[in-house]
Amino acid sequence: MNKKVFITTAIVIILVGVALGTYSIADEGKTDPIGEELAQTNDIKKLVNDYSIGNVKAKSASITSNQLTVTRDNDQELTYSLPRDEFFVSIAPYVSQTHPCTIHNLAGCQGEMANTSFNVTVTDHNNKVIMKDVIKSHNNGFIDLWLPRDQTFHVTIDYDGKSSTSSFTTSEGDNTCITTMQLS
């Protein structure tokens, strides 16, 4: 086999492997090409959701203001970039039990009120309603939101005659986990 045919064959094998998810440069200690592709096409949101609802398992899946870092059970670490124009925040409303948290762990954080429907209203700094909807928390007790970056938001969560309001920002380095919204 000549050199040109060999290189072409190797490239095809790698591309097929990436498409099927069987080959990953991450296995060689580099960034996962599938993850890079997901981040570029905003399918990262689906991956984040899959970790959040438990469809995909990991030892850890921490999400900061700009990236998702997944540690698999074999201690392999993968990093995925988040969309440049959207910010992820996860909120765990509670009545009596919470935990301190700033960086949300999709695979580890557990809120008090799993699978519960809440009335959620999000407004911007001008009191313009960005979102008003009934949202059901995941099995982990959290409500996940994707909001525009570099803004200040106010969120009100209502449940069973109880309410909580909080403000937060969506800038580089801001918290992605809000566990301070006690319903009273």
C-alpha positions as CSV (number, residue, x, y, z in Angstrom):
1,M,0.0,0.0,0.0
2,N,1.5,3.3,-1.0
3,K,1.8,6.2,1.5
4,K,-1.1,8.3,0.1
5,V,-3.6,5.3,0.2
6,F,-2.4,4.5,3.8
7,I,-3.0,8.1,5.0
8,T,-6.4,8.3,3.3
9,T,-7.4,5.0,4.8
10,A,-6.3,6.1,8.3
11,I,-8.2,9.3,8.0
12,V,-11.4,7.5,6.9
13,I,-11.0,5.0,9.8
14,I,-10.6,7.9,12.3
15,L,-13.6,9.8,10.9
16,V,-15.8,6.7,11.0
17,G,-14.7,6.0,14.5
18,V,-15.5,9.5,15.6
19,A,-18.9,9.3,14.0
20,L,-19.6,6.0,15.7
21,G,-18.1,7.2,19.0
22,T,-15.6,4.4,19.1
23,Y,-12.5,6.5,18.6
24,S,-11.6,9.5,20.8
25,I,-8.5,11.6,20.9
26,A,-9.4,12.0,24.5
27,D,-8.3,8.5,25.1
28,E,-4.8,9.8,24.2
29,G,-5.1,12.6,26.8
30,K,-6.5,15.3,24.5
31,T,-9.9,17.0,24.2
32,D,-12.7,14.8,23.0
33,P,-13.4,15.6,19.3
34,I,-17.0,14.6,19.8
35,G,-17.2,17.1,22.6
36,E,-15.7,19.9,20.5
37,E,-18.2,19.1,17.8
38,L,-21.1,19.1,20.3
39,A,-20.0,22.5,21.7
40,Q,-19.7,24.0,18.2
41,T,-23.2,22.9,17.2
42,N,-24.9,23.7,20.6
43,D,-25.7,20.0,21.0
44,I,-23.8,20.5,24.3
45,K,-27.2,21.5,25.7
46,K,-28.4,18.0,25.0
47,L,-25.3,16.5,26.7
48,V,-25.7,18.7,29.7
49,N,-29.4,17.7,29.9
50,D,-28.5,14.0,29.6
51,Y,-26.1,14.3,32.6
52,S,-28.6,16.3,34.5
53,I,-31.5,13.8,34.1
54,G,-29.2,10.8,34.6
55,N,-29.3,9.4,31.0
56,V,-25.5,9.6,31.0
57,K,-23.5,8.6,34.1
58,A,-20.2,10.0,35.3
59,K,-18.2,10.2,38.5
60,S,-18.5,14.0,38.2
61,A,-19.9,16.5,35.7
62,S,-19.2,20.0,36.9
63,I,-20.4,22.9,34.9
64,T,-18.8,26.3,35.3
65,S,-19.7,29.6,33.5
66,N,-17.8,28.4,30.4
67,Q,-17.3,24.7,30.4
68,L,-18.5,21.3,31.3
69,T,-15.8,19.0,32.9
70,V,-16.8,15.3,33.0
71,T,-14.8,12.8,35.0
72,R,-15.7,9.3,34.0
73,D,-15.6,6.3,36.3
74,N,-12.1,5.4,35.0
75,D,-10.9,8.9,36.0
76,Q,-10.7,10.0,32.4
77,E,-11.5,13.7,32.2
78,L,-13.2,15.3,29.2
79,T,-13.8,19.1,28.8
80,Y,-16.6,20.6,26.7
81,S,-17.0,24.3,25.9
82,L,-20.4,25.9,26.5
83,P,-22.1,28.2,24.1
84,R,-20.6,31.7,24.0
85,D,-24.0,33.5,24.1
86,E,-25.8,31.4,26.7
87,F,-25.2,30.8,30.4
88,F,-26.3,27.6,32.3
89,V,-27.7,27.9,35.8
90,S,-29.4,25.2,37.9
91,I,-31.7,26.1,40.7
92,A,-32.8,23.8,43.6
93,P,-35.8,25.4,45.4
94,Y,-36.3,24.0,48.8
95,V,-38.6,24.1,51.9
96,S,-36.4,22.7,54.7
97,Q,-33.2,21.1,53.3
98,T,-30.4,22.4,51.0
99,H,-26.7,22.3,50.6
100,P,-24.1,25.0,49.9
101,C,-23.0,25.1,46.2
102,T,-21.5,27.5,43.7
103,I,-20.5,25.2,40.8
104,H,-23.2,22.8,39.8
105,N,-22.3,19.1,39.5
106,L,-24.8,17.5,37.2
107,A,-23.8,14.1,38.4
108,G,-23.8,14.8,42.1
109,C,-25.9,17.7,43.4
110,Q,-29.2,16.7,44.9
111,G,-32.0,19.1,45.8
112,E,-34.9,18.5,48.1
113,M,-37.8,18.7,45.7
114,A,-37.3,16.1,43.0
115,N,-39.9,15.8,40.2
116,T,-41.9,18.8,41.4
117,S,-43.7,21.3,39.2
118,F,-42.9,25.0,39.9
119,N,-44.2,28.2,38.4
120,V,-41.0,30.0,37.3
121,T,-40.8,33.6,36.2
122,V,-37.5,35.1,35.0
123,T,-37.1,38.8,34.4
124,D,-34.2,40.9,33.2
125,H,-32.8,44.1,34.9
126,N,-35.6,46.2,33.2
127,N,-38.3,43.8,34.6
128,K,-39.0,42.5,31.1
129,V,-40.3,38.9,31.4
130,I,-37.8,36.6,29.8
131,M,-39.6,33.4,30.7
132,K,-42.8,32.5,32.5
133,D,-43.6,28.8,32.6
134,V,-44.4,25.8,34.7
135,I,-41.2,23.8,35.0
136,K,-40.8,20.3,36.6
137,S,-37.6,19.7,38.5
138,H,-35.4,16.7,37.5
139,N,-34.9,13.6,39.7
140,N,-32.0,15.6,41.2
141,G,-34.4,18.3,42.4
142,F,-32.9,21.0,40.1
143,I,-34.4,23.2,37.5
144,D,-32.0,23.9,34.6
145,L,-32.1,27.2,32.7
146,W,-30.1,28.5,29.7
147,L,-30.1,32.3,29.7
148,P,-28.3,35.1,27.8
149,R,-24.8,35.9,29.1
150,D,-23.6,39.0,30.8
151,Q,-26.9,40.1,32.3
152,T,-28.7,40.4,35.6
153,F,-31.8,38.3,36.1
154,H,-34.5,38.0,38.8
155,V,-36.2,34.7,39.3
156,T,-39.4,34.0,41.2
157,I,-40.4,30.4,42.0
158,D,-43.9,29.6,43.3
159,Y,-45.1,26.3,44.6
160,D,-48.1,25.4,46.7
161,G,-48.7,28.9,48.0
162,K,-45.1,29.4,48.8
163,S,-42.6,31.6,46.9
164,S,-39.0,32.6,46.7
165,T,-37.3,35.4,44.7
166,S,-33.6,35.8,43.9
167,S,-31.2,37.7,41.7
168,F,-28.2,36.4,39.9
169,T,-25.8,37.4,37.1
170,T,-24.7,35.4,34.0
171,S,-21.1,36.6,33.5
172,E,-17.7,34.8,33.3
173,G,-17.0,33.2,36.7
174,D,-20.5,33.5,38.1
175,N,-22.2,30.7,40.0
176,T,-24.0,28.0,38.1
177,C,-25.7,26.5,41.1
178,I,-28.3,28.3,43.2
179,T,-29.4,26.4,46.4
180,T,-30.5,29.4,48.4
181,M,-34.1,29.8,47.3
182,Q,-36.2,28.7,50.3
183,L,-39.9,28.6,49.6
184,S,-41.9,30.2,52.4
